[in-house]
């Protein structure tokens, strides 16, 4: 049940066809952090139909194990023939790995014979970079992608590799090993695999960069937003509500200003405390926009309640001017209270709509 086909061509011989099946695709160890890095284990089985019939491709030593070697060949366009282990060991590269890949990252790498075919088994663990779309954080859905490259340049390597997806590909996720179930929801559908040509670095000025056959295996996850609702959204909403609630109980503008500034400083300190929860990106996330709205609301309440403060408090009104100021203050407080309810209702409707959209997208 192949996932991909790697057709290795030589001028005079079709060497082999490798077919891969990632069985346990995603199994993060530490997690998916806001630094746009995730850790995962990947398992692949690569099948080489008829590979065992070519003794140079299936080169074995005296101990019967496959060797990473080159076999010399006379009177051929290419003087040497690489073994299957040469492709797996020297040409296999993880494009978006967060650090240089060494032998310790490969937990398993071996070649087995099954009839006339060769089964190449790869199991590796790594830390991978991902450009995450966080505009709708913490209601975001992320596609975590592993990019694998075969370092045989298209049209330039003496051992070219043509990578094709097989129509009967199989891919799956080890859901039991997924240890972030309290933070993310895995998509119910299997991982997606796509083949593409990856552009390398230009080696000579003015020349075109080499292109290498590669595959991308993508798993989709959705962030659970409960933690941010309870620890960020709800406290910020209560702080902004207290700013208007206290204004009803205080008559003097000086008392109101002192209380409003205290709440504003509390909101600013709280914003700094939750910085670690919010990704460091140059654009505003959905959570940033909500916090900004609440801070702006606090500033408006501070200014309005100070301008229309009831200097005489809730006592019988004697002069028309005092009556006018008293009514303006009450109307402004009721207006600000209505604005608070409108802001919270707008936030609820927007977030609820986006949550439904994300859940629907995760089912597709």
C-alpha positions, 0 to 999 in steps of 0.5 A: 500500500504505497504512499509515494514512488521514487523512480531511480533512473540510470541511462541504461537501466531502471534501477528501482521503484521505492514506495513509502507508507508513513504509518505513525506520522505525528506523535509530538513529544514536547508540544507545539509552541508559539515559536512555530516549532513542533516535535514529531516522530515519523515512520516510513516504509519504502518499497523497491519493487524488483530492487533485490534482483539488482545485486549492485543496488542490493549490495550486501557485505559478508555479514549479509547486511546491505552496505552503503557503497558504490559499485563500479561499472565498466562501459556505462554512462555512469561509472558507478551504481549506488546501493539502496542504502546510499539513497537512504543514508546520504541523500535523505534530508529533512528540509524544514528541520529546526536543527542539523539532522544527524544519525541519532535522529534516525531511530531505525533505518534498515533494508529488508528483502521480501521476495524480489522487492526491498522494504526500506524502513525509516523511523526518525524524530525531529524538531520541525519549523512551521510557518503558522497562521495565527491571525485567529489565535486562539481559534486557529487551525494549523497544518503541521508539515514535514518536508522530505527531500532526496538530494539528487538534483533534477536534470543534473544528478547522475542518479536522478530521482523521479518522485510520484504519488501512488494512487493506493497510498496509505497514511495514518496517525498514531493517535494514542501517542499524541500527548497534546490531547488537552491542547489540540484536536487532531483532524479526523482525516489522515495526513495529506501527502504531496510531491513537489520540486524543492528549489535549492541554493544558487551555487553560481551567480546568474545560474538557476538553483537546482531543484530536488524531488521532495514530498510534504506530509501534512497533519492538521490540528485545531487549538483548544481555546478553553484555556485562553477563554478562562484565563485571558478573555474572562478576566479582561472582561471583568476588569473592563466591567468593574471600571463602569460599575465603580463609576456608579458608586463614586461622585467625585471625579478625583475618586473616579480617576484614581479607580480607573487608573488603578484598573488600567494599570491592572489591565496593563500588568495583566497584559504583560503577564499573559505575553508568554501565552500569545505568539510573538508575531508582527500582526494582531491576533484575535486575542490581541484585538480583544485585549486591545478593545478592552484597554481602549474601553477602559480609557474611554470610561476614564475620560468620560466619567471624569468629564461628567463626574457628579460633583455633588453626588446623588443628592437632591438637585437644587440648580438647573446646571447641577441637574443638567450635569447630573443627567449627563453623567447618568446618561453617559454611564448608561451609554458606557454600560450598553457599550460594554454589553455590545462589545461582549456580545460582538466578541461572543458572536464573532468567536462563536462563528469562527469556532463553528467554521474551524470545526466544520473545516476540521471535519472536511 
